[in-house]
C-alpha cells in the first residue's frame, strides 16, 4: 500500500516521572528502489499511481508475477516491496500538511478523479466594463486540494490488493539535495539519508529561471490564497470567479482576485499579480481583506482565515534550462502553460507518458507544446508585459466566447479555426504590436545565437592556433 511517512512526535504516558519525551522519529529509507520520485505534489503522486497500476495491469494480463519482466527494474527494490513488483519511493520535502491546491478544466486525464474537492459548471471574469460568463458541463472546472489527493492516493493503492501492496511509499520531511549518476542508476541524497534508485523522476514543479536570454519574456505569477470562513452565508457556490479586475488600479502590473466558493460560508479568495519583479512587494493580504469587505460586505469580525497557500509560477517563453544538480534525473515530470500558469491537467497527461515509457525502458519524452501554442503564448506574454492596463479587457473578451471553445483553447485541444476565432475577438492594435514585438525578438535571438556560435568558433580556432604555435615552438626549441 502507499504509506505516508511523517515525523511522529511522542509524549509521556500516564505516570511517567522525569523522563523527557523522545524527539521526532526519523523514518528509515529503503536502501534500494526501482524508481525514486522527488516531490509528492500533483505530478509526483500521479506518476506513482500510474506506475503502480500499470504494473498491476501487466500482472493481471500475464499472470501473477509475470509482468515483472517488463517492470522498471526487477530486483532493485526487493527489500521494499513484494517479490518481482517494482518499488516506487516518493520523497516529499514537506513534513507538515501540504496547503496547496490545483485547478483545471476536467479533460479526463486525472488518474485520481475521486480526489476532486469541488467543481463548477459555470465560471466568470469580472471587470469594471462588464462580466463574462462561461459554461461547459462536459468539462467542469475542478478544484483538487493536496490533502484530498494524498488520501485518495492512499485508498487507491490500498485497494490494489496484494500485487501492489508495499510497492509505493511516500516519505515526508525528506528534501532531496543531490542526485548523482552511477553505473547502475543513481544515488539520491535527502535529509533522511541516501537511497539507490535505478530511475529518478524530478517532480518538484516549476522553477523561475535565474536568467533569460535576449528576446525572451519572464513574468512572475505571484499569489497568496486565503481559505476564508464567514459567519453568514454569502458565497455563491454556483459559479467560480476566475478573475475579478473590478476596482483595480489600471497602472502597474496585472492584478486580480480569484474566488472558489466551496460552500455558502467557505471559499478560497486569492490575490494574484503578474509582475516582472521576482520580489514584488504587493500587499496580497490587504488586497484579499479589502476585497472580502467590498464584494460581500463582511466586517472584519465576520470572517476569518483558516488556511493559506502562496507561491510563484514562472510565465516565460524561454526554454527550460536543466539544473546541473539534477542532470542525473531520468525525466522532469509535469509542466505549466507559460501564458496562464495552469499545469494540473498537463502534469496528469505527462504522467501517463512517463508510466508508458519508463517500464518499457524507452526514453521519457519531455512535455513540449506544439508550435502554434508556443507562438500564441509568446505573443500573449508580450501583451501582458507591455500593455498590462488592457489585460482585463482581453480576458473579458476571451471568456465571452462560447465556454467549450475557451476550454479547448486553455486545455491545448483547440484547432486553427478555434484559435482564429479567439484572435479575432481580442483587441487588434495591442496584439498586433505584441505580434510585431514577438517577430523582432525572434530575429534578435537568431542574430544573438549566430553571433554566439561565430564567437565560439573563433575562440576555438584561436585556442587551436595557440596550441599549434606552442607545439611548433617547443619542437623547434628541441632541435636547436
SEKE-489203 format. One record per residue (C-alpha): residue number from 0; y, z, x. Coordinates in pm, 1 decimal, padded with zeros to 6 digits. Example, Ala and Ser with C-alpha at 12.3 -4.5 7.8 and 13.67 -1.06 7.14 Angstrom:
2
(0,(-00450.0,00780.0,01230.0))
(1,(-00106.0,00714.0,01367.0))
END
This chain:
480
(0,(00000.0,00000.0,00000.0))
(1,(00365.4,-00025.5,00101.5))
(2,(00464.5,00311.4,00246.4))
(3,(00832.1,00401.9,00260.8))
(4,(00859.6,00642.4,00551.8))
(5,(01172.1,00853.6,00593.6))
(6,(01250.5,01167.4,00784.9))
(7,(01124.7,01466.1,00589.7))
(8,(01317.5,01792.8,00605.2))
(9,(01108.5,02105.9,00556.2))
(10,(01214.5,02459.3,00465.6))
(11,(01072.8,02809.8,00494.3))
(12,(00820.4,02923.5,00240.5))
(13,(00844.5,03240.6,00037.4))
(14,(00801.5,03547.6,00255.7))
(15,(00882.4,03377.3,00584.2))
(16,(01067.5,03606.2,00823.2))
(17,(01294.7,03491.9,01102.2))
(18,(01121.1,03159.3,01168.2))
(19,(01367.2,02868.1,01176.0))
(20,(01283.8,02565.9,00965.5))
(21,(01149.0,02279.2,01172.6))
(22,(01366.4,01971.9,01217.9))
(23,(01305.3,01632.4,01061.8))
(24,(00962.6,01485.8,01122.1))
(25,(00973.3,01155.2,01309.7))
(26,(00723.4,00910.4,01157.2))
(27,(00481.3,00769.1,01411.8))
(28,(00489.3,00394.3,01458.6))
(29,(00168.0,00194.1,01492.6))
(30,(00104.5,00069.5,01843.3))
(31,(00048.0,-00292.2,01739.0))
(32,(00113.5,-00502.3,01429.9))
(33,(00091.2,-00868.8,01342.2))
(34,(00444.9,-00906.0,01205.7))
(35,(00749.1,-00683.7,01259.4))
(36,(01041.8,-00740.7,01024.1))
(37,(01376.7,-00596.3,01130.7))
(38,(01562.0,-00491.8,00815.4))
(39,(01436.1,-00375.5,00474.8))
(40,(01706.8,-00537.2,00267.4))
(41,(01678.6,-00832.9,00034.8))
(42,(01528.9,-01073.6,00290.6))
(43,(01305.1,-00823.7,00466.4))
(44,(01130.8,-00693.0,00155.6))
(45,(01098.3,-01039.6,00000.2))
(46,(00928.6,-01169.3,00314.4))
(47,(00696.0,-00870.1,00341.8))
(48,(00590.0,-00911.2,-00021.2))
(49,(00527.4,-01282.6,00016.6))
(50,(00323.7,-01238.8,00335.9))
(51,(00104.9,-00971.5,00177.6))
(52,(00048.6,-01170.2,-00141.2))
(53,(-00016.8,-01494.2,00048.4))
(54,(-00294.6,-01318.9,00239.6))
(55,(-00434.8,-01165.9,-00080.7))
(56,(-00439.6,-01508.3,-00247.6))
(57,(-00615.1,-01662.9,00053.9))
(58,(-00882.2,-01393.4,00045.1))
(59,(-00926.4,-01435.9,-00329.1))
(60,(-00981.1,-01809.6,-00287.0))
(61,(-01220.9,-01795.8,00008.6))
(62,(-01389.1,-01461.1,-00043.6))
(63,(-01307.3,-01114.0,00082.1))
(64,(-01209.9,-01121.9,00446.6))
(65,(-01250.0,-01496.0,00476.3))
(66,(-00875.2,-01553.5,00453.2))
(67,(-00822.3,-01355.6,00769.1))
(68,(-00883.9,-01657.5,00985.5))
(69,(-00565.4,-01813.7,00852.1))
(70,(-00366.7,-01494.4,00893.0))
(71,(-00074.0,-01421.7,01118.2))
(72,(-00279.2,-01270.7,01396.3))
(73,(-00609.2,-01110.2,01308.0))
(74,(-00695.6,-00801.7,01503.4))
(75,(-00348.2,-00739.1,01636.6))
(76,(-00281.5,-00479.0,01371.9))
(77,(-00627.0,-00342.7,01314.9))
(78,(-00515.4,00014.0,01376.8))
(79,(-00256.1,-00003.5,01096.5))
(80,(-00434.9,-00188.3,00818.7))
(81,(-00764.0,-00285.7,00670.1))
(82,(-01004.3,-00492.2,00875.9))
(83,(-00903.6,-00854.1,00901.3))
(84,(-00584.2,-00828.7,00694.0))
(85,(-00261.7,-00897.2,00885.9))
(86,(-00032.5,-00597.6,00916.6))
(87,(00339.8,-00610.4,00846.5))
(88,(00580.3,-00342.0,00967.2))
(89,(00933.6,-00337.9,00825.2))
(90,(01180.5,-00140.2,01037.0))
(91,(01490.3,-00023.8,00849.4))
(92,(01782.7,00131.7,01032.4))
(93,(01896.2,00348.0,00741.8))
(94,(01738.2,00688.6,00694.8))
(95,(01935.8,00758.7,00375.7))
(96,(01915.0,00576.4,00039.8))
(97,(02040.7,00219.2,00056.7))
(98,(02354.6,00185.0,-00161.6))
(99,(02361.9,-00193.9,-00153.7))
(100,(02316.2,-00431.6,-00442.9))
(101,(02269.7,-00809.1,-00466.5))
(102,(02361.6,-01056.6,-00737.7))
(103,(02290.8,-01419.7,-00814.3))
(104,(02201.1,-01657.5,-01092.3))
(105,(01828.6,-01640.1,-01160.9))
(106,(01667.9,-01958.2,-01027.6))
(107,(01310.3,-01830.7,-01037.8))
(108,(01291.6,-01769.5,-00662.4))
(109,(01284.0,-01388.3,-00665.6))
(110,(00936.8,-01257.9,-00569.7))
(111,(01026.5,-00927.2,-00739.7))
(112,(01185.3,-01028.8,-01071.7))
(113,(01089.7,-00694.8,-01224.2))
(114,(01333.0,-00523.9,-00986.5))
(115,(01646.6,-00652.0,-01158.0))
(116,(01870.9,-00365.2,-01260.5))
(117,(02075.9,-00558.8,-01518.3))
(118,(02153.0,-00915.8,-01625.8))
(119,(02420.0,-01104.5,-01819.1))
(120,(02406.1,-01436.7,-02003.9))
(121,(02786.7,-01456.0,-02010.3))
(122,(03047.7,-01428.3,-01735.0))
(123,(03421.8,-01471.0,-01698.4))
(124,(03700.8,-01534.9,-01448.6))
(125,(04035.3,-01380.5,-01546.6))
(126,(04377.2,-01491.7,-01421.7))
(127,(04737.2,-01445.7,-01534.8))
(128,(04723.6,-01802.1,-01669.6))
(129,(04409.0,-01763.0,-01876.7))
(130,(04041.9,-01667.8,-01876.8))
(131,(03744.8,-01897.0,-01823.5))
(132,(03405.9,-01803.2,-01963.9))
(133,(03062.2,-01947.2,-01898.4))
(134,(02705.4,-01906.5,-02007.3))
(135,(02363.8,-02038.7,-01908.8))
(136,(02085.3,-01847.8,-02087.2))
(137,(01821.6,-02024.5,-01876.7))
(138,(01976.8,-01884.4,-01557.5))
(139,(02131.8,-01542.1,-01628.7))
(140,(02344.6,-01361.4,-01374.5))
(141,(02129.9,-01079.2,-01236.8))
(142,(02201.2,-00755.7,-01050.1))
(143,(01944.1,-00603.6,-00816.5))
(144,(02007.0,-00261.9,-00662.0))
(145,(01836.5,-00182.9,-00332.0))
(146,(01667.6,00133.1,-00461.5))
(147,(01520.0,-00050.8,-00759.7))
(148,(01394.1,-00329.3,-00533.8))
(149,(01225.0,-00083.3,-00299.2))
(150,(01047.1,00087.0,-00590.8))
(151,(00935.1,-00248.1,-00729.5))
(152,(00800.0,-00349.9,-00388.9))
(153,(00602.2,-00026.7,-00363.7))
(154,(00448.2,-00083.8,-00706.4))
(155,(00370.4,-00448.6,-00633.1))
(156,(00185.6,-00381.1,-00308.4))
(157,(00005.3,-00077.3,-00450.7))
(158,(-00117.7,-00293.6,-00738.5))
(159,(-00261.3,-00545.7,-00492.4))
(160,(-00576.9,-00343.6,-00459.0))
(161,(-00791.0,-00266.8,-00155.7))
(162,(-00745.0,-00604.7,00010.9))
(163,(-00375.9,-00544.7,00079.1))
(164,(-00370.9,-00164.9,00092.3))
(165,(-00208.8,-00038.7,00409.4))
(166,(-00110.7,-00382.1,00536.5))
(167,(00262.2,-00344.1,00465.2))
(168,(00459.5,-00043.8,00580.5))
(169,(00833.5,00027.4,00567.6))
(170,(00976.5,00280.2,00811.4))
(171,(01328.4,00412.7,00760.9))
(172,(01558.2,00559.6,01022.8))
(173,(01433.6,00310.6,01282.7))
(174,(01724.9,00094.7,01400.4))
(175,(01599.1,-00166.1,01645.3))
(176,(01778.7,-00203.6,01977.9))
(177,(01582.9,-00477.7,02157.6))
(178,(01312.2,-00738.5,02108.3))
(179,(01150.6,-00857.7,02431.6))
(180,(00916.5,-01155.9,02454.5))
(181,(00578.7,-01102.8,02625.3))
(182,(00282.4,-01329.1,02694.2))
(183,(00108.7,-01235.9,02369.5))
(184,(00402.7,-01156.5,02141.1))
(185,(00697.5,-00918.9,02152.0))
(186,(00779.7,-00557.4,02223.3))
(187,(01015.5,-00412.3,01963.4))
(188,(01211.2,-00102.5,02065.1))
(189,(01358.9,00122.4,01797.0))
(190,(01492.4,00474.3,01776.1))
(191,(01144.0,00591.6,01674.8))
(192,(00964.8,00424.1,01966.0))
(193,(00817.0,00087.1,02052.1))
(194,(00565.6,-00135.9,01880.6))
(195,(00399.0,-00459.1,01990.1))
(196,(00410.4,-00745.7,01741.8))
(197,(00279.0,-01098.8,01754.2))
(198,(00571.1,-01221.5,01543.2))
(199,(00919.2,-01071.8,01486.5))
(200,(01148.8,-01169.3,01199.1))
(201,(01518.4,-01086.9,01206.3))
(202,(01624.2,-00988.8,00851.8))
(203,(01936.1,-00788.8,00937.1))
(204,(02166.5,-01001.2,00725.4))
(205,(02481.1,-01198.2,00812.3))
(206,(02693.7,-01105.3,01112.5))
(207,(03054.1,-01211.3,01165.2))
(208,(03083.7,-01423.8,01479.4))
(209,(03297.7,-01285.9,01761.0))
(210,(03441.7,-01628.4,01830.8))
(211,(03461.0,-01966.2,01659.8))
(212,(03533.0,-02295.2,01829.4))
(213,(03825.0,-02530.4,01781.2))
(214,(03848.2,-02687.1,01436.7))
(215,(03648.6,-02415.0,01261.3))
(216,(03739.9,-02167.5,00985.7))
(217,(03646.0,-01798.0,00964.1))
(218,(03737.4,-01572.6,00674.3))
(219,(03603.3,-01222.1,00619.4))
(220,(03491.9,-01130.2,00269.1))
(221,(03562.1,-00757.1,00277.9))
(222,(03468.4,-00548.2,-00024.6))
(223,(03441.8,-00191.2,-00147.9))
(224,(03248.1,-00133.1,-00469.4))
(225,(03263.9,00188.4,-00669.6))
(226,(02997.7,00276.5,-00922.2))
(227,(03209.0,00429.2,-01195.5))
(228,(03110.7,00661.6,-01479.2))
(229,(03359.3,00700.3,-01766.9))
(230,(03382.5,00985.4,-02016.7))
(231,(03412.4,00743.6,-02308.1))
(232,(03257.1,00400.5,-02376.1))
(233,(03499.5,00134.7,-02250.6))
(234,(03287.0,-00123.8,-02069.7))
(235,(03178.8,-00443.0,-02247.9))
(236,(02818.2,-00498.8,-02141.3))
(237,(02801.1,-00847.9,-02292.2))
(238,(02986.4,-01010.6,-02001.9))
(239,(03019.6,-00980.9,-01623.9))
(240,(03364.7,-01026.1,-01471.6))
(241,(03304.0,-01233.4,-01161.2))
(242,(03670.3,-01243.6,-01059.9))
(243,(03978.6,-01079.8,-01208.2))
(244,(04300.7,-01200.9,-01046.7))
(245,(04532.9,-01055.1,-01313.6))
(246,(04826.6,-00859.3,-01180.9))
(247,(04756.6,-00961.2,-00821.1))
(248,(05030.0,-01032.5,-00568.8))
(249,(05026.9,-01408.0,-00503.9))
(250,(05137.9,-01353.5,-00143.7))
(251,(04883.3,-01280.4,00125.5))
(252,(04507.9,-01337.6,00123.5))
(253,(04286.6,-01391.0,-00180.6))
(254,(04228.0,-01065.3,-00371.0))
(255,(04036.7,-00995.4,-00690.6))
(256,(03825.5,-00735.5,-00874.2))
(257,(03458.5,-00783.3,-00966.8))
(258,(03309.6,-00588.5,-01260.3))
(259,(02942.8,-00548.1,-01355.5))
(260,(02909.5,-00325.9,-01666.4))
(261,(02557.7,-00183.4,-01691.0))
(262,(02628.1,00043.7,-01989.3))
(263,(02929.5,00128.3,-02208.4))
(264,(03010.8,00413.2,-01969.4))
(265,(02883.1,00278.8,-01632.2))
(266,(02999.4,-00014.3,-01422.4))
(267,(03032.1,-00143.8,-01069.4))
(268,(03401.3,-00205.9,-01003.8))
(269,(03450.9,-00383.7,-00674.1))
(270,(03766.4,-00472.5,-00483.3))
(271,(03731.0,-00789.8,-00273.1))
(272,(03958.8,-00970.1,-00029.3))
(273,(03912.7,-01294.7,00166.2))
(274,(04105.8,-01236.5,00486.3))
(275,(04124.8,-01389.5,00835.0))
(276,(04174.2,-01036.8,00969.5))
(277,(03841.9,-00867.0,01050.7))
(278,(04013.4,-00525.6,01036.5))
(279,(04219.2,-00587.1,00723.1))
(280,(04385.3,-00255.9,00622.2))
(281,(04390.2,-00333.6,00249.5))
(282,(04358.8,-00020.3,00029.4))
(283,(04044.6,-00107.0,-00167.9))
(284,(04009.0,00243.6,-00315.1))
(285,(04362.8,00234.4,-00452.2))
(286,(04300.9,-00118.5,-00581.0))
(287,(03997.9,-00001.7,-00781.9))
(288,(04173.9,00309.2,-00913.8))
(289,(04475.2,00111.5,-01030.4))
(290,(04255.1,-00148.3,-01194.8))
(291,(04047.4,00107.7,-01387.2))
(292,(04360.8,00263.0,-01529.4))
(293,(04527.2,-00070.1,-01608.0))
(294,(04234.7,-00252.3,-01769.6))
(295,(04060.7,00025.5,-01962.7))
(296,(04338.0,00281.4,-01997.9))
(297,(04134.0,00555.2,-01834.6))
(298,(04321.5,00854.3,-01697.6))
(299,(04215.8,00982.3,-01352.6))
(300,(04034.8,01274.6,-01515.6))
(301,(03836.7,01044.9,-01748.2))
(302,(03628.0,00867.7,-01486.2))
(303,(03461.4,00938.2,-01153.1))
(304,(03296.7,00753.6,-00865.7))
(305,(02924.1,00832.2,-00840.3))
(306,(02826.4,00589.9,-00563.9))
(307,(02986.8,00342.4,-00325.9))
(308,(02896.1,00028.8,-00135.3))
(309,(03107.1,-00159.8,00115.6))
(310,(03064.9,-00443.1,00358.3))
(311,(03194.7,-00759.8,00517.9))
(312,(03042.9,-01108.5,00473.0))
(313,(03141.1,-01396.3,00705.1))
(314,(03273.4,-01709.8,00536.5))
(315,(03269.4,-01976.9,00804.6))
(316,(03175.8,-02336.7,00871.4))
(317,(03086.9,-02251.1,01231.6))
(318,(02715.0,-02290.3,01307.0))
(319,(02531.7,-01963.7,01359.6))
(320,(02501.7,-01864.6,01722.0))
(321,(02181.0,-01678.4,01813.5))
(322,(02231.1,-01331.8,01952.5))
(323,(02090.5,-01325.2,02307.2))
(324,(01944.6,-00979.4,02240.8))
(325,(01738.3,-01125.8,01954.6))
(326,(01635.9,-01458.5,02101.3))
(327,(01274.2,-01343.4,02114.2))
(328,(01257.0,-01317.9,01734.4))
(329,(01037.7,-01581.1,01570.2))
(330,(01290.5,-01657.8,01296.5))
(331,(01603.1,-01538.8,01119.4))
(332,(01526.6,-01478.4,00752.0))
(333,(01787.3,-01534.3,00483.4))
(334,(02140.3,-01669.3,00480.7))
(335,(02461.0,-01660.7,00278.1))
(336,(02659.1,-01954.8,00147.1))
(337,(02978.5,-01984.0,00353.5))
(338,(03209.9,-02070.0,00064.7))
(339,(03101.1,-01788.6,-00168.2))
(340,(02911.7,-01517.8,00018.7))
(341,(02616.2,-01544.1,-00220.4))
(342,(02286.5,-01503.7,-00038.4))
(343,(02032.7,-01333.1,-00264.2))
(344,(01863.9,-01642.5,-00409.7))
(345,(01891.9,-01831.1,-00080.2))
(346,(01717.1,-01546.7,00101.9))
(347,(01441.3,-01539.1,-00158.5))
(348,(01384.9,-01912.3,-00121.6))
(349,(01376.9,-01888.6,00257.2))
(350,(01125.1,-01602.0,00246.4))
(351,(00885.3,-01839.2,00068.7))
(352,(00916.9,-02085.4,00357.9))
(353,(00850.5,-01808.6,00608.0))
(354,(00536.4,-01699.9,00422.9))
(355,(00419.9,-02062.0,00417.0))
(356,(00470.4,-02138.9,00787.9))
(357,(00402.2,-01807.4,00959.1))
(358,(00034.5,-01769.4,00859.2))
(359,(-00026.0,-02135.9,00940.8))
(360,(00111.6,-02088.3,01290.8))
(361,(00380.1,-02353.7,01242.8))
(362,(00744.7,-02308.2,01337.1))
(363,(00957.9,-02147.6,01067.0))
(364,(01242.7,-02389.2,00985.3))
(365,(01592.1,-02238.2,00972.5))
(366,(01777.5,-02238.2,00642.6))
(367,(02008.3,-02541.0,00664.7))
(368,(02227.1,-02673.8,00384.4))
(369,(02244.8,-03044.0,00310.0))
(370,(02537.9,-03241.7,00447.6))
(371,(02717.6,-03259.5,00109.8))
(372,(02704.3,-02882.8,00069.2))
(373,(02828.2,-02827.2,00423.8))
(374,(03113.1,-03074.0,00375.5))
(375,(03225.4,-02931.4,00039.8))
(376,(03209.5,-02578.0,00177.6))
(377,(03418.9,-02679.5,00478.7))
(378,(03688.3,-02827.5,00253.6))
(379,(03687.9,-02523.5,00024.5))
(380,(03715.1,-02279.5,00316.0))
(381,(04025.0,-02461.1,00444.0))
(382,(04173.2,-02449.5,00095.8))
(383,(04113.7,-02071.8,00073.2))
(384,(04264.9,-02016.9,00417.6))
(385,(04567.8,-02246.1,00379.6))
(386,(04651.4,-02205.6,00009.2))
(387,(04535.7,-01856.0,-00096.8))
(388,(04805.3,-01840.3,-00364.9))
(389,(04628.3,-02122.2,-00552.0))
(390,(04275.8,-01975.2,-00528.1))
(391,(04291.0,-01800.5,-00867.3))
(392,(04368.7,-02126.4,-01048.2))
(393,(04094.6,-02310.4,-00857.0))
(394,(03831.7,-02055.2,-00961.5))
(395,(03961.5,-02055.3,-01319.9))
(396,(03923.4,-02435.6,-01335.1))
(397,(03578.9,-02424.5,-01174.1))
(398,(03441.4,-02171.1,-01421.0))
(399,(03599.8,-02352.4,-01715.7))
(400,(03338.8,-02624.2,-01663.2))
(401,(03006.0,-02600.2,-01852.0))
(402,(02803.6,-02299.6,-01737.3))
(403,(02485.4,-02490.2,-01638.5))
(404,(02693.1,-02729.4,-01424.6))
(405,(02864.8,-02442.8,-01241.8))
(406,(02536.1,-02260.9,-01188.2))
(407,(02368.7,-02573.4,-01049.3))
(408,(02655.4,-02613.3,-00803.5))
(409,(02661.2,-02249.8,-00692.4))
(410,(02281.7,-02238.5,-00654.4))
(411,(02263.2,-02562.2,-00449.0))
(412,(02085.2,-02760.5,-00723.4))
(413,(02374.4,-02994.7,-00806.1))
(414,(02373.2,-03370.8,-00766.2))
(415,(02652.2,-03611.5,-00668.2))
(416,(02766.8,-03653.6,-01031.3))
(417,(02791.7,-03274.6,-01076.1))
(418,(02993.3,-03242.4,-00758.6))
(419,(03226.2,-03526.5,-00855.7))
(420,(03299.1,-03353.1,-01188.2))
(421,(03385.1,-03034.7,-01001.4))
(422,(03609.9,-03212.4,-00750.6))
(423,(03799.2,-03388.5,-01030.8))
(424,(03854.2,-03058.7,-01215.5))
(425,(04029.7,-02886.2,-00923.0))
(426,(04390.6,-02916.3,-00808.1))
(427,(04439.6,-03254.0,-00642.1))
(428,(04716.5,-03205.0,-00385.8))
(429,(04595.9,-02886.1,-00213.3))
(430,(04236.5,-03008.3,-00199.6))
(431,(04339.7,-03346.9,-00064.7))
(432,(04533.1,-03157.9,00204.7))
(433,(04223.0,-02947.0,00275.5))
(434,(04015.3,-03265.3,00292.0))
(435,(04254.6,-03417.9,00545.3))
(436,(04250.7,-03097.9,00748.3))
(437,(03870.0,-03098.3,00745.3))
(438,(03862.3,-03452.3,00883.7))
(439,(04121.8,-03367.8,01150.7))
(440,(03924.0,-03059.8,01252.0))
(441,(03610.4,-03271.7,01283.5))
(442,(03798.5,-03507.3,01517.0))
(443,(03921.6,-03209.9,01722.0))
(444,(03566.4,-03077.2,01751.2))
(445,(03437.2,-03417.2,01858.2))
(446,(03703.0,-03450.7,02127.7))
(447,(03651.7,-03093.1,02243.2))
(448,(03275.9,-03143.6,02264.3))
(449,(03325.0,-03470.1,02451.2))
(450,(03567.5,-03305.5,02696.3))
(451,(03330.3,-03013.5,02746.1))
(452,(03039.0,-03245.9,02820.2))
(453,(03254.1,-03450.4,03062.1))
(454,(03377.1,-03134.8,03232.9))
(455,(03023.6,-03002.9,03265.1))
(456,(02904.3,-03332.1,03415.2))
(457,(03197.6,-03333.9,03660.9))
(458,(03123.3,-02977.8,03767.4))
(459,(02755.7,-03063.7,03809.0))
(460,(02836.6,-03369.6,04022.4))
(461,(03082.0,-03164.1,04231.2))
(462,(02823.3,-02894.6,04293.0))
(463,(02566.6,-03160.9,04382.2))
(464,(02801.9,-03330.1,04629.5))
(465,(02892.7,-02994.7,04781.5))
(466,(02527.8,-02907.8,04832.7))
(467,(02461.8,-03256.9,04976.8))
(468,(02756.9,-03232.9,05218.4))
(469,(02647.2,-02884.0,05320.3))
(470,(02291.1,-03000.0,05383.1))
(471,(02416.3,-03305.1,05579.5))
(472,(02641.0,-03088.4,05792.2))
(473,(02355.1,-02849.5,05857.7))
(474,(02124.7,-03132.6,05964.3))
(475,(02393.5,-03283.6,06187.8))
(476,(02459.4,-02949.5,06347.0))
(477,(02091.5,-02905.7,06416.3))
(478,(02069.6,-03242.2,06602.2))
(479,(02373.6,-03188.9,06828.0))
END
